[in-house]
Amino acid sequence: MGGRSNSNISGNKTEINLGAYDYWIVKTDSIGSIQWQNTIGGGLSEAFNSIQQTKDGGYILGGYSLSNVSGDKAENSNSNWDYWIVKWIH
């Protein structure tokens, strides 16, 4: 599952935030216990919209970003909110 977080390490979150808001993805087992999680973002804000598992066991994440090159961002923002697609492999 995925969402958007502006929290640092606390509660169930085990990674620091990279900016104001970041993508936060979490894999749970059948009873809801966290198997792994990852925070993905740049120095400003990201807004998470969708996640899809790929055939290679990775994930395609979709959303929006305000961040320039920083954290996990490899390209600068072109305007206000740019669509940001991430391929992530655990």
RAKAFEN-V195332 format. One record per residue. N is the residue number from 1. SS is DSSP state (~ for helix, > for strand, _ for the rest). PHI is phi in whole degrees, -180 to 180 (NA if undefined). D_FIRST is the distance of its C-alpha to the first C-alpha in Angstrom with 2 decimals. Layout:
N/SS/PHI/D_FIRST + N/SS/PHI/D_FIRST
This chain:
1/_/NA/0.00 + 2/>/-149/3.76 + 3/>/-170/7.12 + 4/>/-129/10.70 + 5/>/-139/12.79 + 6/_/-120/16.53 + 7/_/-94/16.86 + 8/_/-85/18.44 + 9/_/-61/18.31 + 10/>/-176/18.37 + 11/_/54/16.93 + 12/_/-89/13.83 + 13/>/-86/13.58 + 14/_/-112/15.65 + 15/_/-128/16.12 + 16/_/-71/18.33 + 17/_/-79/17.59 + 18/_/-95/19.26 + 19/_/-153/20.31 + 20/_/-65/20.21 + 21/>/-133/16.51 + 22/>/-132/14.03 + 23/>/-65/10.62 + 24/>/-134/8.54 + 25/>/-111/5.74 + 26/>/-139/5.38 + 27/>/-109/6.30 + 28/>/-117/8.17 + 29/_/-87/11.27 + 30/_/-66/12.69 + 31/_/-105/13.96 + 32/_/93/11.03 + 33/_/-77/12.51 + 34/>/-69/10.66 + 35/>/-92/11.65 + 36/>/-160/10.88 + 37/>/-152/9.49 + 38/>/-152/10.85 + 39/>/-104/12.26 + 40/>/-132/13.53 + 41/_/178/16.26 + 42/_/-119/19.98 + 43/_/-76/22.67 + 44/_/-110/22.14 + 45/>/-120/19.17 + 46/>/-124/16.13 + 47/>/-123/14.26 + 48/>/-80/10.76 + 49/>/-123/10.73 + 50/>/-154/8.83 + 51/>/-143/7.17 + 52/>/-143/9.18 + 53/>/-75/10.15 + 54/_/-100/13.86 + 55/_/-62/16.81 + 56/_/-85/17.45 + 57/_/89/14.27 + 58/_/-87/12.95 + 59/>/-141/10.50 + 60/>/-106/11.73 + 61/>/-113/10.36 + 62/>/-130/12.42 + 63/>/178/13.75 + 64/>/-130/16.97 + 65/>/-142/18.91 + 66/_/-100/22.19 + 67/_/-76/22.63 + 68/_/-87/25.41 + 69/_/-57/25.51 + 70/>/178/24.11 + 71/_/52/21.34 + 72/_/-94/19.23 + 73/>/-81/20.97 + 74/_/-105/23.70 + 75/_/-134/25.24 + 76/_/-72/26.63 + 77/_/-67/25.59 + 78/_/-93/28.00 + 79/_/-162/28.11 + 80/_/-70/26.26 + 81/_/-96/22.59 + 82/>/-98/22.02 + 83/>/-67/19.26 + 84/>/-129/17.41 + 85/>/-109/15.86 + 86/>/-125/14.64 + 87/>/-100/14.76 + 88/>/-125/13.18 + 89/_/-121/14.30 + 90/_/-82/13.60
